[in-house]
Amino acid sequence: MAQPLTLVLNVPETTGDEDLEPSPYEESEVHDSFHRLIQEQSLLVAEEGLELLPLAPDRGYQTLPRPEGAPTHSTATLRILASMPSRTIGRSRGAIISEYYNRTVKLRRRSSRPLLGNMVRCARPSLRLYDLELDHTILEEDEKRSLLVKELQGLSVAQRDHMVRNMPLSLGEKRWLRENSWSPKGKRRGQQDRGGAFSCSSRLRYSCILALHSLGLVLVSGLYAARPWRYALKQIGGQFGSSVLSYFIFLKTLLAFNVLMLLPLLGFLVGVQAAFPPDPPDPVPTCSGLELLTGRGCFTHTVMYYGYYSNSTLSQSCDSSRDSGRCSPGSGSLPYNMPLAYLFTVGAAFFITCITLVYSMSHSFGESYRVGSTKGIHALTVFCSWDYKVTQKRASRVQQDSICTQLKELLAVWQLQKHPRSACGQLWQAAMLALGGLLCLGTTVGCAAAVFTFSEVMMQRGQGVELLALPLVVSALNLGASYLFCGLATLERHDSPVLEVYMAICRSLILKTAVLGVLCYHWLGRRVATLQDGCWENFVGQELYRFLVVDFIFTLLDSLFGELVWRLISEKKLKRRQKPEFDIARNVLDLIYGQTLTWLGVLFSPLLPAVQILRLLFLFYVKKASLMANCQAPRRPWLASHMSTVFLTLLCFPSFLGAAVFLCYAVWQVKPSSTCGPFRTLNTMYEAGTVWVRRLEHAGSRGSWLPWLHHLLVENTFFLFLVSALLLAVIYLNIQVVKGQRKVICLLKEQIRNEGEDKIFLINKLHSVYEGEQNRRQKHSSSKASRSLLFCRSSGQLSWRLLEGQGQFEILSLTLPSGFP
């Protein structure tokens, strides 16, 4: 009997992962869809990156190295993630070139050239062989560029320039594409033009245009280099932070306001009166040098003050008598009404300043209070703050210091929010605030009473140098009270340095407002009554000039003794390396105080903005030098994101509004002097407009619309209230728009956060489903691994039996015919 023949066949298990490789795309699809091309490259990148990774020891699929605690995703999950649109846009320069190649194809189809679809397939430029992500050879890059250049040549000049300008490529590559995309005809035409097709006049004209253009560029670059804040602001911001930088930015803003106010005054008042000067006084005063402090002497009879300006219509040189002070108008020349020009020029300068100030305040409010400007930018500061256009070592050092200081400020704000004050600490702080408020209120009342009493005393006597007594007393009180308020803010130990600065600013502002209110009453109330026979306008202008000069001297002394001497004492005597900090509150209030004096005196001294400009320029260099040599960065860094807005708000409402009320009262209510100035024959300055309107009414019907316009815009108070309401409405609407934008952005951020959580949830679910499928397949493969097929032959029968574990199952049995070998 023959032995049974046994044949065991092992059946390997086949997995379903072999058909994951996508089939090649059709060439037409490559030309039509850029996103499909990017998706193909992304899948290839994902697969190539996964092939280089080792297999996990306990799993049958590949894993990516991740931080500890991070979820590990499978190959299929990673392929899905790699094919997401957010991970396939902007992969490579070649993909960008291919995208714009497809765009040029679409634009080219609008022209008369044949379409790509109508060409033979072999004549089409194929992109299938260009692996845009994995192969970075120079040859393939050149071929892709040449394809793009050919397509760009088929577009119009405007379309080609617009396409190249919007490409997210470097400037060198854009320049190369622009130069090579010009058609050969255009190049030959340009060569012919350069070769002599232009005439001599055309060449001369083009040469003059190029010379003027080059001269303009040189002048613009020279003006840019001559600005005092060209490099200093970056250096200050890098070493001392945004808090100290806000002071210098505010100083630059004040400088711009004064320049804007000075231009119409120079053009319509000072320049015209200097062209038609009145008779000089007899005797002519001599200059002794003391006039730089007092503003009197030889400065009195100049365009510096109100009393120098004529009260008549100017048309030629003044030949009138010295007693009347009038200029006789000449016939045949263009008349110029000086009283009307004086009134309207000062009003127009104030109106322009008001519009500019309101616009700057609303713009600064929108910039500083927008959502995302100070929150959640730690990663953005770390990874996206460096400017790669910086090549000089000095500029890179400044940028490095700026980024470092900005990170310190952000971390300080984060730590302050993380560690709030306890209940006992809040009660102690409230008690200290109440005590400090009472002390500041008493100090303010005492200083105002002292200024009022001293001004009454100085009315009885005061000639020459004694005129500087009142400005000296006021400046000394302001400086001492500012130090007192800053010390109180330090003793109160506020949680935030910003709150400490704000408290010092508010207290000093209340003091200076009270003092200026007393002085305004002294000038328009007491001095007008005592100097009615003289020129009280000149006295008020000289007084404001003295206040401005003395305040500048005290500012210089404060920088000298408060910073330089204290640093020398700390280093030499106390043996400390600790330098004083820059007092932002006191210095900012000095700027606001000086600007308020300038606005108060512009009616009585039209050149006072020029004095303020010189003061601010000199102050910029002095404060910068003192800051770099004598001060250190704040011990507690803080982010001054809203400081510029707060400074402009304080400059607008207490300062500018108070000056506008003061000048309106002087124009509408106070009687001008009868011996000097353009309004010497009128009861009020406002009557100059009324007299002019009456003259126009008697002149005839040609100018009848001007009196109606004057009555509607000037005499009618409705227009004034309407303009004020519109300005307030603009400010209110800007605030509400910013608030609405903040709410919308907060909702959008919350929605983005929720969508991110949804994506994480779906990815985890996908991963768990894939793991369950893998476990099921592993169990199924292990059960199949113990199976075998047994082939047996015995007594004329053939049988196939399946061995599984310890069992045996007969699958097929055949009976052999007789005589079968």
C-alpha positions in Angstrom: 0.0 0.0 0.0 1.5 3.3 -1.0 2.4 5.9 1.6 0.1 8.9 1.7 1.7 11.9 0.0 1.4 15.0 2.1 1.9 18.5 0.6 1.6 21.6 2.9 1.0 24.9 1.2 1.5 28.1 3.3 -1.0 30.8 2.2 0.4 34.3 3.0 -2.0 37.0 4.0 -2.2 40.0 1.7 -2.8 43.4 3.2 -4.7 46.1 1.5 -2.0 48.8 1.7 -0.4 47.9 -1.7 -2.8 49.9 -3.7 -2.4 53.1 -1.8 -0.1 54.6 -4.4 -2.2 57.0 -6.5 -2.4 56.4 -10.2 -0.7 59.0 -12.5 -2.8 62.0 -13.3 -3.7 62.8 -16.8 -1.8 65.6 -18.5 -4.9 67.7 -19.0 -5.7 67.6 -15.3 -2.2 68.8 -14.6 -2.8 71.8 -16.8 -6.3 72.5 -15.4 -5.8 72.1 -11.7 -2.9 73.4 -9.6 -4.3 72.0 -6.4 -4.2 68.4 -7.8 -0.6 68.9 -8.7 0.2 70.1 -5.2 -1.8 67.2 -3.7 0.2 64.7 -5.7 3.5 66.3 -4.6 2.4 66.3 -1.0 1.5 62.6 -1.0 4.9 61.8 -2.5 6.6 63.9 0.1 4.6 62.1 2.9 5.4 58.7 1.5 9.1 59.4 1.0 9.4 60.9 4.5 7.7 57.8 6.0 9.9 55.3 4.1 13.0 56.7 5.9 11.6 56.1 9.3 12.1 52.8 11.2 9.3 50.5 12.1 7.9 50.7 15.6 8.8 47.6 17.7 5.3 46.7 18.7 3.3 47.9 15.7 3.0 47.0 12.1 2.9 50.5 10.7 5.3 53.4 10.7 5.4 56.2 13.2 6.9 59.7 13.3 9.1 60.9 16.1 7.2 63.2 18.3 7.5 64.9 21.7 6.6 62.9 24.8 2.9 62.9 25.4 2.0 63.8 21.8 -0.4 61.4 19.9 1.1 59.0 17.4 -0.7 58.8 14.2 -0.7 56.0 11.6 0.5 56.2 8.1 -3.0 56.7 6.6 -3.7 59.4 9.1 -0.4 61.2 8.3 -1.2 60.9 4.6 -4.6 62.5 5.1 -3.0 65.3 7.2 -0.3 65.8 4.5 -3.0 66.2 1.8 -4.9 68.9 3.7 -5.0 72.3 1.9 -3.4 74.1 4.7 -0.3 71.9 4.4 0.0 71.9 0.6 -0.1 75.7 -0.2 3.3 77.4 -0.7 5.3 74.2 -0.6 8.0 75.2 -3.1 9.1 77.8 -5.5 8.5 75.4 -8.4 4.9 75.0 -7.3 4.4 78.7 -7.3 5.9 79.0 -10.8 3.6 76.2 -12.0 0.6 78.0 -10.5 1.3 81.2 -12.2 2.0 79.3 -15.4 -1.6 78.0 -15.3 -2.8 81.5 -14.7 -1.0 82.8 -17.7 -2.5 80.0 -19.7 -6.0 81.2 -18.7 -5.2 84.8 -19.6 -3.6 83.8 -22.9 -6.8 82.0 -23.9 -8.6 85.4 -24.2 -6.2 86.5 -26.9 -6.1 85.5 -30.5 -3.4 82.9 -30.0 -4.4 79.2 -30.3 -5.5 77.3 -27.2 -3.4 74.6 -25.6 -6.4 72.3 -25.9 -6.4 72.6 -29.7 -2.8 71.6 -30.1 -1.5 68.2 -30.6 -0.6 66.5 -27.3 3.0 66.1 -28.2 3.3 69.9 -28.9 2.0 70.8 -25.4 4.5 71.8 -22.7 4.2 69.0 -20.2 4.6 69.3 -16.5 4.2 65.6 -15.6 8.0 64.9 -15.6 8.8 67.9 -13.3 8.8 66.7 -9.7 8.1 70.1 -8.1 8.9 69.1 -4.5 11.4 66.3 -4.5 13.8 67.2 -7.3 15.6 70.5 -7.1 18.0 70.3 -9.9 19.0 73.5 -11.8 18.0 72.0 -15.1 14.4 71.4 -14.2 14.1 74.9 -12.5 15.3 76.5 -15.7 12.8 74.5 -17.8 10.0 75.6 -15.5 11.1 79.2 -15.7 11.3 79.1 -19.4 7.8 77.8 -19.6 6.6 80.6 -17.5 8.6 83.2 -19.5 7.0 81.9 -22.7 3.5 82.2 -21.3 4.3 85.7 -19.9 5.4 86.9 -23.4 2.0 86.1 -24.8 0.3 88.5 -22.3 -0.1 92.3 -22.6 2.3 94.6 -20.8 -0.2 95.5 -18.1 -1.2 91.9 -17.4 2.4 90.8 -17.4 3.5 93.5 -14.9 0.5 92.7 -12.7 1.2 89.0 -12.7 4.9 89.4 -11.9 4.2 91.9 -9.2 1.9 89.6 -7.3 4.1 86.5 -7.5 5.3 85.4 -4.0 9.0 85.3 -5.2 12.1 87.2 -4.4 12.9 90.5 -6.0 15.8 89.0 -8.0 13.6 86.3 -9.5 10.9 88.9 -10.3 13.5 91.1 -12.0 14.8 88.1 -14.0 11.2 87.2 -15.1 10.5 90.8 -16.1 13.7 91.2 -18.1 13.3 87.9 -19.9 9.6 88.2 -20.6 10.0 91.1 -23.0 9.4 90.0 -26.5 12.3 90.2 -29.0 10.5 92.9 -31.0 10.3 95.1 -28.0 14.0 94.5 -27.3 14.9 95.4 -30.8 12.7 98.5 -30.7 14.4 99.6 -27.5 17.8 99.1 -29.0 16.8 101.1 -32.1 15.5 103.9 -29.9 18.7 103.9 -27.9 20.7 103.8 -31.1 19.6 107.2 -32.4 15.9 107.2 -33.3 15.3 110.0 -30.9 15.9 113.6 -31.8 18.2 115.9 -30.0 15.3 117.8 -28.3 13.8 114.5 -27.1 17.2 113.4 -25.7 17.6 116.8 -24.0 14.1 116.6 -22.5 14.6 113.0 -21.2 18.0 114.0 -19.8 16.4 116.9 -17.9 13.6 114.7 -16.6 16.1 112.1 -15.4 18.3 114.8 -13.8 15.3 116.4 -12.0 14.2 112.9 -10.8 17.6 112.1 -9.5 17.7 115.5 -7.8 14.4 114.9 -6.2 15.5 111.5 -4.9 18.7 113.1 -3.4 16.6 115.8 -1.7 14.2 113.3 -0.3 17.0 111.1 1.0 18.7 114.2 2.5 15.6 115.3 4.3 15.1 111.8 5.6 18.7 111.7 6.9 18.3 115.2 8.4 15.4 114.2 10.7 16.5 114.0 14.3 14.6 110.8 14.9 16.0 108.9 11.9 18.0 106.4 13.9 17.5 107.6 17.5 14.0 106.2 17.9 15.0 102.7 17.0 18.0 102.9 19.4 15.8 104.2 22.3 13.1 101.6 21.7 15.7 98.8 21.7 17.5 99.8 24.9 14.7 101.3 27.0 11.5 99.8 25.7 8.3 101.1 24.3 7.4 103.1 27.5 10.4 105.5 27.1 10.0 105.5 23.3 6.4 106.8 23.7 7.8 110.1 25.1 9.9 110.7 22.1 7.2 109.7 19.7 4.9 112.2 21.4 7.6 114.9 21.1 7.8 114.2 17.4 4.0 114.5 17.1 4.0 117.9 18.8 6.7 119.0 16.5 4.5 118.2 13.5 1.5 120.0 15.0 3.6 123.2 15.5 5.0 123.1 12.0 1.5 122.7 10.6 0.3 125.7 12.6 3.2 127.8 11.8 2.9 127.5 8.0 -0.4 129.5 7.5 0.8 132.1 10.1 4.0 132.7 8.1 2.3 132.8 4.8 -0.7 135.0 5.6 0.4 137.1 8.6 4.1 137.4 9.2 5.2 137.4 5.6 2.6 140.0 4.5 3.3 142.3 7.4 7.0 142.0 6.9 6.6 143.0 3.3 4.6 146.1 4.4 6.3 147.2 7.6 5.0 150.2 9.6 7.0 153.1 10.7 9.7 152.3 13.3 9.2 153.6 16.9 11.1 156.7 18.1 13.5 156.1 19.7 14.4 152.6 18.4 15.1 150.2 21.4 18.5 148.5 21.6 19.1 144.9 22.3 21.0 144.0 25.4 20.6 140.2 25.4 18.1 140.1 28.3 15.4 140.1 25.7 15.9 136.4 25.1 14.5 135.8 28.6 12.0 138.6 29.0 10.8 139.0 25.4 10.7 142.8 25.8 13.0 145.5 24.4 13.8 145.2 20.7 11.4 142.2 20.4 8.4 144.4 21.2 8.2 146.2 17.8 8.6 143.2 15.6 6.4 140.6 13.9 6.8 138.6 17.1 3.9 140.3 18.8 0.4 141.4 18.2 1.0 145.2 18.5 3.2 145.3 15.4 0.5 144.4 13.0 -1.5 147.1 11.1 -5.2 147.7 11.3 -5.8 148.8 7.7 -5.8 147.4 4.2 -2.3 146.8 2.9 -1.4 147.4 -0.7 1.9 149.3 -0.7 4.5 150.7 1.7 3.0 152.6 4.6 3.5 156.4 4.3 1.0 157.4 6.9 1.6 159.4 10.0 3.2 157.8 13.0 0.4 158.8 15.4 -2.5 157.1 13.6 -0.5 154.0 12.7 -2.6 153.5 9.5 -1.4 152.5 6.1 -3.0 154.3 3.2 -4.2 151.9 0.5 -2.8 152.6 -3.0 -4.8 152.5 -6.1 -4.4 149.9 -8.7 -2.9 147.2 -6.4 -4.5 144.2 -4.7 -5.7 145.2 -1.2 -5.1 143.0 1.8 -7.3 143.4 4.8 -4.9 142.8 7.7 -7.5 142.7 10.6 -9.6 140.1 8.7 -6.5 138.2 7.7 -5.3 138.1 11.3 -8.6 136.8 12.6 -9.2 134.2 9.9 -5.6 133.0 9.8 -5.5 132.3 13.5 -8.9 130.6 13.3 -7.9 128.5 10.3 -4.7 127.5 12.0 -6.6 126.4 15.1 -9.2 124.6 13.0 -6.5 122.7 11.0 -4.8 121.7 14.2 -8.1 120.5 15.7 -8.9 118.3 12.7 -5.4 116.9 12.6 -5.4 116.3 16.4 -8.8 114.5 16.2 -7.7 112.4 13.3 -4.4 111.5 15.0 -6.2 110.5 18.2 -8.8 108.4 16.4 -6.1 106.7 14.3 -4.0 106.1 17.4 -7.0 104.7 19.2 -7.7 102.2 16.4 -4.0 101.2 16.2 -3.4 100.7 19.9 -6.7 99.2 21.1 -7.2 96.7 18.3 -7.5 93.1 19.3 -4.3 91.1 18.8 -2.0 94.1 19.1 -0.7 93.1 22.6 -2.2 89.6 23.3 -1.0 86.3 22.0 2.0 87.6 20.1 4.8 85.8 22.0 5.4 83.3 19.2 5.0 85.9 16.6 7.6 88.0 18.3 10.0 85.1 18.6 9.7 83.7 15.1 8.6 86.6 12.9 10.1 89.8 14.3 13.5 89.7 12.6 13.9 91.9 9.6 16.1 90.1 7.1 16.7 93.2 5.0 19.0 94.5 7.8 22.6 93.9 6.8 24.6 96.4 8.8 26.1 95.3 12.1 24.9 98.4 14.0 21.3 98.1 12.7 21.2 94.4 13.5 22.4 95.1 17.1 19.6 97.6 17.5 17.0 95.2 16.2 18.3 92.5 18.5 18.0 94.8 21.5 14.5 95.8 20.4 13.2 92.2 20.1 14.8 91.4 23.5 13.1 94.3 25.2 9.8 93.6 23.6 9.9 90.0 24.9 10.7 91.3 28.4 7.7 93.6 28.2 5.4 90.8 27.0 6.6 88.4 29.8 6.1 91.2 32.4 2.5 91.6 31.3 1.9 87.9 31.4 3.4 87.6 34.9 1.3 90.5 36.1 -1.9 88.8 34.9 -0.8 85.5 36.5 -0.1 86.8 40.0 -3.0 89.1 41.1 -3.0 91.0 44.4 -4.7 89.5 47.5 -7.7 91.0 49.3 -5.6 92.5 52.1 -3.2 94.0 49.5 -6.1 95.5 47.6 -7.5 97.1 50.8 -4.1 98.6 51.7 -3.7 99.9 48.2 -7.2 101.5 48.3 -6.3 103.2 51.6 -3.0 104.5 50.2 -4.8 105.8 47.1 -7.3 107.7 49.2 -4.6 109.2 51.3 -2.5 110.1 48.2 -5.6 111.7 46.6 -6.3 113.9 49.5 -2.6 115.0 49.7 -2.6 115.8 45.9 -5.8 117.7 46.2 -4.4 119.8 49.0 -1.2 120.4 47.1 -3.1 121.6 44.1 -5.3 124.0 46.0 -2.2 125.4 47.8 -0.3 125.9 44.6 -3.2 127.6 42.9 -3.7 130.0 45.8 0.1 130.7 45.9 0.1 131.6 42.2 -2.9 133.8 42.6 -1.5 135.7 45.5 1.9 136.1 43.9 0.4 137.4 40.6 -1.5 140.0 42.6 1.7 141.2 44.2 3.5 141.3 40.9 0.8 143.6 39.4 1.9 146.4 41.6 5.6 146.2 40.6 7.4 144.4 37.9 9.9 145.9 35.4 12.8 144.3 33.7 14.2 141.2 35.4 11.4 141.2 38.0 9.0 140.1 35.2 10.7 136.7 35.4 9.6 136.2 39.0 6.1 134.8 38.3 7.3 132.3 35.7 10.0 131.2 38.0 7.6 130.6 40.9 5.1 128.7 38.7 7.8 126.5 37.1 9.3 125.7 40.6 5.9 124.8 41.9 5.2 122.6 38.9 8.5 120.8 39.2 8.3 120.2 43.0 4.7 119.0 42.8 5.6 116.6 40.0 8.3 115.0 42.1 5.9 114.8 45.0 3.2 113.1 42.9 5.7 110.6 41.4 7.0 109.7 44.9 3.4 109.1 46.1 2.7 106.9 43.1 5.9 104.9 44.0 4.9 104.6 47.6 1.4 103.3 46.7 3.1 100.3 45.0 0.8 99.7 42.2 0.7 96.3 40.6 1.3 97.7 37.1 3.9 100.3 36.2 1.4 101.6 33.7 -1.1 102.4 36.4 1.7 104.1 38.4 2.5 106.4 35.4 -1.1 107.1 34.8 -1.7 108.2 38.4 1.3 110.5 38.3 0.1 112.0 35.0 -3.4 112.6 36.1 -2.4 114.3 39.4 0.2 116.5 37.7 -2.3 117.4 35.0 -4.9 118.5 37.5 -2.3 120.8 39.2 -1.1 122.3 35.9 -4.7 122.9 34.8 -5.6 124.7 38.0 -2.4 126.9 37.7 -3.1 127.8 34.1 -6.7 128.6 35.0 -5.5 131.1 37.6 -3.1 132.6 35.1 -5.7 132.9 32.4 -7.9 134.8 34.8 -4.9 137.0 35.7 -4.2 137.8 32.1 -7.7 138.4 30.7 -9.3 139.7 33.9 -6.8 141.7 36.0 -4.2 142.7 33.4 -6.7 143.9 30.8 -8.3 146.3 33.4 -4.9 147.7 34.5 -3.4 147.9 31.0 -6.4 149.3 29.1 -4.5 152.4 28.1 -1.5 150.4 26.9 -1.1 147.4 24.7 -2.2 144.5 27.0 -2.0 142.0 24.1 1.7 142.6 23.9 2.1 142.0 27.6 0.2 138.7 27.5 2.3 137.6 24.5 5.5 138.5 26.3 4.3 136.8 29.5 3.6 133.6 27.6 7.0 133.8 25.9 8.6 134.1 29.4 6.7 131.2 30.7 7.8 129.1 27.8 11.5 130.1 28.1 11.6 129.6 31.9 9.9 126.2 31.6 12.5 125.1 29.1 15.3 126.3 31.5 13.8 124.3 34.3 13.5 121.2 32.1 17.2 121.5 31.3 18.1 121.9 35.0 16.0 118.9 35.8 17.9 116.8 33.2 21.2 118.1 34.7 20.6 117.8 38.4 17.9 115.2 38.4 19.7 112.7 36.1 23.4 113.6 35.7 24.2 114.7 39.2 22.2 111.9 40.7 24.1 109.4 38.6 27.4 110.8 39.6 26.5 110.7 43.3 25.2 107.2 43.0 28.4 106.0 41.2 31.1 108.0 43.1 29.7 108.4 46.6 27.2 105.6 47.1 29.3 103.1 45.0 26.2 101.9 43.2 25.9 100.9 39.6 22.2 101.7 39.6 21.2 104.7 37.5 18.0 106.7 37.7 15.1 105.8 35.5 13.5 108.1 33.0 10.5 109.7 34.5 7.9 109.5 31.8 5.0 111.1 33.6 6.9 114.3 34.5 8.5 114.7 31.1 5.3 114.1 29.2 3.4 116.7 31.4 6.2 119.2 30.6 5.5 118.7 26.9 1.8 119.1 27.3 2.3 122.2 29.5 4.6 123.8 27.0 2.2 123.1 24.1 -0.7 124.6 26.0 1.3 127.8 26.5 2.0 127.9 22.8 -1.7 127.6 21.9 -2.7 130.2 24.5 -0.2 132.7 23.1 -0.6 132.2 19.3 -3.2 135.0 19.1 -0.9 137.5 20.9 2.4 136.2 19.4 2.1 134.6 16.0 5.7 133.4 16.0 5.3 131.6 19.3 5.0 128.2 17.4 8.4 128.8 15.9 9.8 129.3 19.4 8.2 126.0 20.4 9.6 124.2 17.4 13.2 125.3 18.4 12.5 124.3 21.9 11.3 120.8 21.0 14.2 120.2 18.6 16.8 121.2 21.3 14.9 119.3 23.9 15.0 116.2 21.7 18.8 116.1 21.6 19.2 117.0 25.2 16.8 114.4 26.5 18.3 111.8 24.2 21.8 112.5 25.3 20.8 112.5 29.0 18.8 109.3 28.5 21.7 107.4 26.9 24.3 108.6 29.4 22.5 108.9 32.8 19.4 106.7 32.7 18.8 103.0 32.7 16.0 100.8 31.4 12.9 100.4 33.7 13.5 97.8 36.4 10.0 96.5 35.8 9.5 96.3 32.0 6.0 97.1 30.9 4.3 97.3 27.5 3.2 100.9 26.6 0.8 99.9 23.9 -1.8 102.6 24.8 0.5 105.4 25.9 0.5 107.4 22.7 -3.3 107.3 22.6 -3.5 108.5 26.2 -1.0 111.3 25.5 -3.0 112.5 22.5 -6.2 112.4 24.4 -4.8 114.5 27.2 -3.4 116.9 24.6 -6.8 117.2 22.9 -9.3 117.6 25.7 -7.7 119.5 28.7 -5.0 121.3 26.7 -6.4 122.2 23.2 -10.0 122.5 24.4 -8.9 124.9 27.2 -6.8 127.0 24.9 -9.7 127.2 22.4 -12.1 128.4 25.1 -9.5 131.0 26.2 -9.0 132.4 22.7 -12.7 132.4 22.0 -13.4 134.4 25.1 -10.6 136.9 24.1 -12.0 137.2 20.6 -15.7 137.5 21.5 -15.7 139.3 24.9 -12.6 141.2 25.6 -12.1 144.8 24.3 -8.9 145.2 22.3 -6.3 147.8 23.0 -6.9 151.2 21.3 -3.3 152.0 20.7 -1.9 148.9 19.0 -2.8 145.9 16.9 -5.1 145.3 14.0 -8.3 145.6 16.1 -7.5 148.9 17.8 -10.7 150.7 16.6 -13.1 147.9 17.3 -15.0 146.9 20.5 -14.1 143.2 20.0 -11.9 141.3 17.6 -14.9 139.5 16.3 -16.2 142.8 14.8 -13.6 142.7 12.1 -15.6 140.1 10.3 -18.8 142.0 10.8 -17.3 145.2 9.4 -16.0 143.4 6.3 -19.4 141.9 5.7 -21.0 145.3 5.9 -18.6 146.7 3.3 -19.4 143.8 1.0 -23.1 144.5 1.4 -22.6 148.1 0.4 -20.3 147.2 -2.5 -23.0 145.7 -4.7 -24.6 142.4 -5.7 -21.4 140.8 -7.0 -20.3 139.7 -3.5 -23.8 139.2 -2.0 -23.2 135.6 -1.3 -20.2 136.3 1.0 -22.3 138.1 3.7 -24.8 135.2 3.6 -22.0 132.7 4.0 -20.5 134.7 6.9 -23.8 134.9 8.6 -24.4 131.2 8.1 -21.0 129.9 9.2 -19.7 132.5 11.6 -22.5 134.4 13.2 -24.8 131.5 13.5 -23.9 129.4 16.5 -25.6 126.4 14.9 -22.7 125.8 12.6 -20.2 125.8 15.5 -22.3 123.3 17.5 -22.7 121.2 14.3 -19.0 121.0 13.7 -18.4 120.2 17.4 -21.1 117.5 17.3 -19.6 116.0 14.1 -16.1 115.8 15.6 -17.5 114.2 18.8 -19.5 111.8 16.6 -16.5 110.8 14.6 -14.6 110.1 17.8 -17.5 108.1 19.2 -18.0 106.2 16.0 -14.4 105.3 15.8 -14.5 104.0 19.4 -17.6 102.0 18.8 -16.2 100.5 15.5 -13.1 99.4 17.3 -15.1 97.9 20.1 -17.3 96.1 17.6 -14.2 94.8 15.8 -12.8 93.6 19.1 -15.9 91.6 19.8 -16.0 90.1 16.3 -12.4 89.2 16.4 -12.9 87.6 19.8 -15.8 85.5 18.4 -13.7 84.5 15.4 -10.8 83.5 17.6 -13.2 81.4 19.7 -14.6 79.8 16.5 -11.1 79.0 15.3 -10.3 77.5 18.7 -13.4 75.3 18.5 -12.6 74.2 15.0 -9.2 73.2 16.1 -10.6 71.1 18.9 -13.0 69.5 16.4 -10.1 68.6 14.1 -8.2 67.1 17.0 -11.3 65.1 17.9 -11.8 63.8 14.4 -8.2 62.9 14.0 -8.2 60.9 17.3 -11.4 59.1 16.2 -9.8 58.3 12.8 -6.7 57.1 14.6 -8.7 54.8 16.9 -10.7 53.4 14.1 -7.5 52.6 12.2 -6.0 51.0 15.2 -9.1 48.8 15.7 -8.8 47.8 12.0 -5.1 47.0 12.4 -5.8 44.9 15.5 -8.5 43.0 13.7 -6.3 42.3 10.7 -3.4 41.1 13.0 -5.7 38.7 14.8 -7.0 37.4 11.5 -3.5 37.0 10.1 -2.4 35.1 13.2 -5.3 32.6 12.9 -4.4 32.1 9.2 -0.7 31.6 10.0 -1.6 28.2 11.9 -3.6 26.9 8.9 -2.1 24.3 6.4 -3.4 22.3 3.5 -2.9 18.5 3.7 -2.9 16.4 0.5 -3.6 12.6 1.1 -3.9 9.6 -1.2 -5.1 6.2 0.1 -7.0 3.2 -1.3 -8.0 4.8 -4.6 -9.1 8.2 -3.1 -7.6 11.6 -3.2 -8.5 14.1 -0.4 -7.6 17.6 0.6 -7.8 18.4 4.3 -7.4 21.8 6.1 -5.4 21.6 9.3 -6.3 24.4 11.8 -4.9 24.2 15.2 -5.7 20.8 16.7 -8.6 20.1 14.3 -8.7 18.6 10.9 -11.4 19.4 8.3 -11.8 17.6 5.0 -12.3 20.0 2.1 -12.5 17.8 -1.0 -12.4 14.0 -1.6 -12.1 12.3 -5.0 -12.4 8.6 -5.9 -9.8 7.4 -8.3 -10.8 5.2 -11.2 -9.4 1.7 -11.4 -6.0 1.5 -13.1 -5.1 5.0 -12.1 -1.3 5.1 -11.5 
